[in-house]
Amino acid sequence: MRSLLRRSRWLLEPAIAVAFFVVLAIAETGRHQLLPGALRSTVPFWAALLVLACTIGVSRLSPIAAMGGGTAVLIGQLLFPSGIFENGLIYLGYAIVIGVVAATVGGRMRVVALAFAVGAGVSIAGLLSWAQGIGHTDAGARALFFVLCAGAGAFAWLLGTLAGVWMRTRRSEKELARTTAELRSAEAETMVAGERERIAQDVHDIMANSLAVILAQADGARLLADDRPASVAPSLATIADTARASLTEVRVLIETLVGEPGGPEHPGLADLDELIARMSDAGLSISIERFGESANVTPAQELAVYRIVQEGLTNALKHAGSGAHARLALDERGDGIALSLASRPAAAGVAPPPNPAGRGVIGMRERARFAGGWLDAGADEDQPGGYLVTAYIPAVGRSTVTA
């Protein structure tokens, strides 16, 4: 219903114009009959009434045309006195025109509308004084009449201006409310998308590592099952331990999503030894060097370092194969953690490097960035077929990321 009323808003002034003309035409038919002998004296009146009604009809759609039409009626009545509205109530049509025009225009046009309102009031006062003899014997009464008519025009302009300001304010408030609702919806969608991306990255980091270890152990057990049956049991134990650890991490992830913020903690620097042990059991030869004591990093930054090392070792195992070698260096002597992870295949040759556009490498870069640092990953120029990951995570309050 409201939508229909808004779409039909432009019909309001034309409807008022039609009603204005019909009512006054019925009221004035007795005094201004369109008879053959009286056309010369009645045509100017009807023409003025018709133009004034049309002026009301276009007052909102074309304020300038409305002011022009109203001015033309007053000039025409000055040139053809028989067209003057002896019934002064007809001139109230000008109050409608002035009010609608003042409510519609803005800026400098408001001054023009005010001049039109005052000018129309003075002109109407002059026409009525001439036609009805108002104030002919009393100059003071005549001056007061002019002032009242000019004031009436200015008052109609003021009411229209206030109505226009009120309507524009309401439109602005509605637009602001609509824009705010759209922004909130977009913000909510962005947060949901970001949370989905974070969950996907966490699941990828957890499952990719575990599945790589499980796959390596399963392949090794399958190959050695006939020749070395005794090696199958340790491989199966590693598979079970890896699956159990992965299941635990997934449960922790789920609990942090549905539980309280102070719920279970994610893995950190203290869990790197266990991670390296798992990867070593999967067939990846790993050497580790650590310098300095624990840096002043947050649990979220520790998680970032853990996930970066996890992804780097997983990529080394996946792309360089079982028996590959990886060298991890962690330097915590400065104002943060400097990380270097170099990997190379077991046999001579060039191993396929991780896809730089894949989720793993992108995830490592994003984790380093969100932790306030940076990460670079690419082929190791010093080692044919090798791959090198370097990263730096600053201590608390020493972010290296710039906006």
Summary of the structure (lengths in Angstrom):
residues: 403
radius of gyration: 43.5
end to end distance: 48.8
largest distance: 134.9
contacts: 1250
relative contact order: 0.06
helix: 67%
strand: 9%
